[in-house]
Structure formats: structure tokens, C-alpha cells
Amino acid sequence: MAVTRTALVSGANRGIGFEIARGLARLGVLAVIGARDPKDGMVAAEKLQSEGLDVPVVALDVDNEDSALQAVAEVKRIYGRLDILVNNAGILIDEPGGFKASLFDLKPETLRRTMETNLLGPIRLIQAAAPLMREQGYGRIVNLSSGAGQLAEMGSGYPAYRMSKAALNALTRIAANELGGGNIKVNAMCPGWVRTEMGGPEAQRSPEEGADTAIWLSTLPDDGPTGGFFRDRKPIAW
Ligand SMILES: NC(=O)c1ccc[n+]([C@@H]2O[C@H](COP(=O)([O-])OP(=O)(O)OC[C@H]3O[C@@H](n4cnc5c(N)ncnc54)[C@H](OP(=O)(O)O)[C@@H]3O)[C@@H](O)[C@H]2O)c1
């Protein structure tokens, strides 16, 4: 009998995360919205419900260790398993915004907060989910990275964000290596420049386009890649 897959998407109350949850639900995955404020999560879930998609909400603040543990435990309580973890929640708080943010104006607190959400958040969730995935002998972990974290093309501008995504890429490789033995795949992806609160209204891509590669990586077949970095379903340089 085919197993119905379950997924937890962090930061799924809006933006790309919302579209990932919607896309997975459309494929028949039992997707769960992880939302820092469950009220925002409920508003998102109601939107999906009006499309005939039943998507539950769990409280999830990735900055908080207990919250990450409880969110994973809650998905297990609801569905009995966790097959897919999408580390989508992220922040870009470098100031001033965009390319004007210089390394020489970077405040330690900006870097600390950015690393807390963009790196430690995914680490907490991977640590919480890995025992379940190992037990099941199945797992798909997708990290929402960015071209801004590519060492191959590293430039200047928003240094805290860039460093956090480069570190997330390193985490992807380390986790893929450690979890490699049992059909658990860990990949990073760049959604491109996407029209969300983070990306702004000028961005070229819709949230749906930004979500596509993450949905593909979330549902990879057993012979699919692991430890890779992708955009538009194609490998890109680290
Ligand atoms: N947009 C782009 O152009 C672009 C490009 C490359 C990569 N990305 C990456 O794609 C991912 C999604 O970006 P987006 O554009 O959809 O961003 P967004 O519109 O700003 O949404 C960010 C989401 O993350 C959540 N979040 C932030 N901190 C959190 C925390 N501590 N705990 C739980 N949730 C938290 C937010 O929740 P609240 O509503 O509670 O704040 C929100 O749901 C991010 O990792 C981002 O770095 C985006």
C-alpha cells in the first residue's frame, strides 16, 4: 500500500512557504503549516480550505528550541509520521536594505539574530525530525537557501543574510552526509527573486514559481539527488 506522505513547512503562513504548503497539499501530501503566530497560520489554512485543501496548523517559532521540538512532536501526534521537512522560515534584516548594507556597518546583533533564524532554526528542526525519519527509513529535507549564499558568486550587500545562507548550504552538505544511509535526502534550493514581503514588489517571480523547486525536492523519488543545491530543478554552484 502506498504511504501518504506528511510534511512540515516552517514559515508557511505567507510568501513562498505558503505556496509550498499549497503545492504539496495539491499533490496529496498531508502538509502542515508551521507558523510563528498560529492566528496567522489559521488565516492561511482557511484560504487553503476554501480551495478544498485541508491543511492543519502548528505553532512554530524556529528561534525557539522547545517550539521546534513540539512542532515536530505535534505532526507525529496528528499523522503518526513526518516524511518531509521544509526549512523555509527566514529573515533578511541587514540595514540599510539591499546592496547598500555594508560589512563595515554590520552590527553583531543583526548577525546573531539572522543566524538564529536562518541557520539555528533549520538545525533545530533537522535535529528534531531526523530520529523520526531514521525510524521510518524515509525523509526529504529541503532548505530554502539563496543565490546570495553562493560562495562561487559571492559579492557584497546584506552580509548577515549572505553568511547565514552560505552556512545553511554547509549544513545541507553535512546533514546529507550524516543522513545519507537510509533514503533520507537533504537538499538546498534557491527560489530566485520572488515577489513576497522579503523579495518586494519588483521581484521577477511569483511565489508559486519560487515554490516549484522546493516542491520537487520535497517529493523526490528514491533515486533522486541528495546533498545538492538547485534552482529551477537544476544543480547550481555552491
Ligand atoms: N523572496 C525572495 O526573493 C527570496 C530569494 C531567495 C531566498 N528566499 C528565501 O525563501 C524563504 C522564504 O522567503 P519569503 O520571500 O517567502 O519571505 P517572507 O515573505 O518574508 O516570509 C518569511 C516567513 O518566515 C517566517 N519566519 C520568520 N522568522 C520566523 C521564526 N523565527 N519562526 C518561524 N517563522 C518565521 C515568517 O513568519 P511571520 O509572518 O511570523 O513573520 C514568514 O512566514 C526564506 O528562507 C528566504 O530567505 C527568498
The ligand as a Tripos MOL2 file, in Angstrom:
@<TRIPOS>MOLECULE
LIG
   48    52     1     0     0
SMALL
NO_CHARGES

@<TRIPOS>ATOM
      1 N1         11.7460   36.2970   -1.7070 N.am      1 LIG1
      2 C1         12.9100   36.0850   -2.3260 C.2       1 LIG1
      3 O1         13.2280   36.7300   -3.3330 O.2       1 LIG1
      4 C2         13.8700   35.0260   -1.8050 C.ar      1 LIG1
      5 C3         15.0520   34.7980   -2.5230 C.ar      1 LIG1
      6 C4         15.9340   33.8120   -2.0890 C.ar      1 LIG1
      7 C5         15.6340   33.0740   -0.9600 C.ar      1 LIG1
      8 N2         14.4860   33.3210   -0.2550 N.ar      1 LIG1
      9 C6         14.2430   32.5100    0.9540 C.3       1 LIG1
     10 O2         12.9630   31.8920    0.8800 O.3       1 LIG1
     11 C7         12.4080   31.7480    2.1930 C.3       1 LIG1
     12 C8         11.0090   32.3570    2.2240 C.3       1 LIG1
     13 O3         11.1240   33.7240    1.8670 O.3       1 LIG1
     14 P1          9.8680   34.6690    1.5760 P.3       1 LIG1
     15 O4         10.2790   35.5530    0.4670 O.co2     1 LIG1
     16 O5          8.6260   33.8770    1.4750 O.co2     1 LIG1
     17 O6          9.8780   35.5380    2.9210 O.3       1 LIG1
     18 P2          8.6920   36.3090    3.6670 P.3       1 LIG1
     19 O7          7.6140   36.6440    2.7400 O.co2     1 LIG1
     20 O8          9.3620   37.4030    4.4220 O.co2     1 LIG1
     21 O9          8.1590   35.1930    4.6950 O.3       1 LIG1
     22 C9          9.0270   34.7210    5.6900 C.3       1 LIG1
     23 C10         8.2950   33.6590    6.5030 C.3       1 LIG1
     24 O10         9.2150   33.1930    7.5110 O.3       1 LIG1
     25 C11         8.5750   33.3010    8.7670 C.3       1 LIG1
     26 N3          9.5050   33.4700    9.8800 N.ar      1 LIG1
     27 C12        10.4510   34.4140   10.0680 C.ar      1 LIG1
     28 N4         11.0690   34.2200   11.2470 N.ar      1 LIG1
     29 C13        10.4850   33.1170   11.8170 C.ar      1 LIG1
     30 C14        10.6750   32.4080   13.0170 C.ar      1 LIG1
     31 N5         11.5780   32.7850   13.9320 N.pl3     1 LIG1
     32 N6          9.9260   31.3060   13.2500 N.ar      1 LIG1
     33 C15         9.0120   30.8980   12.3460 C.ar      1 LIG1
     34 N7          8.7470   31.5430   11.1990 N.ar      1 LIG1
     35 C16         9.4930   32.6420   10.9350 C.ar      1 LIG1
     36 C17         7.6280   34.4810    8.6400 C.3       1 LIG1
     37 O11         6.6690   34.4300    9.6750 O.3       1 LIG1
     38 P3          5.9280   35.7650   10.2490 P.3       1 LIG1
     39 O12         4.7650   36.0050    9.3260 O.co2     1 LIG1
     40 O13         5.5160   35.3540   11.6400 O.co2     1 LIG1
     41 O14         6.9240   36.8670   10.2280 O.co2     1 LIG1
     42 C18         7.0740   34.2170    7.2560 C.3       1 LIG1
     43 O15         6.0820   33.2100    7.3120 O.3       1 LIG1
     44 C19        13.3940   32.4340    3.1450 C.3       1 LIG1
     45 O16        14.2240   31.4630    3.7490 O.3       1 LIG1
     46 C20        14.1980   33.3280    2.2180 C.3       1 LIG1
     47 O17        15.4840   33.6000    2.7370 O.3       1 LIG1
     48 C21        13.5990   34.2770   -0.6610 C.ar      1 LIG1
@<TRIPOS>BOND
     1     1     2 1
     2     2     3 2
     3     2     4 1
     4     4     5 ar
     5     4    48 ar
     6     5     6 ar
     7     6     7 ar
     8     7     8 ar
     9     8     9 1
    10     8    48 ar
    11     9    10 1
    12     9    46 1
    13    10    11 1
    14    11    12 1
    15    11    44 1
    16    12    13 1
    17    13    14 1
    18    14    15 2
    19    14    16 1
    20    14    17 1
    21    17    18 1
    22    18    19 2
    23    18    20 1
    24    18    21 1
    25    21    22 1
    26    22    23 1
    27    23    24 1
    28    23    42 1
    29    24    25 1
    30    25    26 1
    31    25    36 1
    32    26    27 ar
    33    26    35 ar
    34    27    28 ar
    35    28    29 ar
    36    29    30 ar
    37    29    35 ar
    38    30    31 1
    39    30    32 ar
    40    32    33 ar
    41    33    34 ar
    42    34    35 ar
    43    36    37 1
    44    36    42 1
    45    37    38 1
    46    38    39 2
    47    38    40 1
    48    38    41 1
    49    42    43 1
    50    44    45 1
    51    44    46 1
    52    46    47 1
@<TRIPOS>SUBSTRUCTURE
     1 LIG1         1 GROUP 0 **** ****
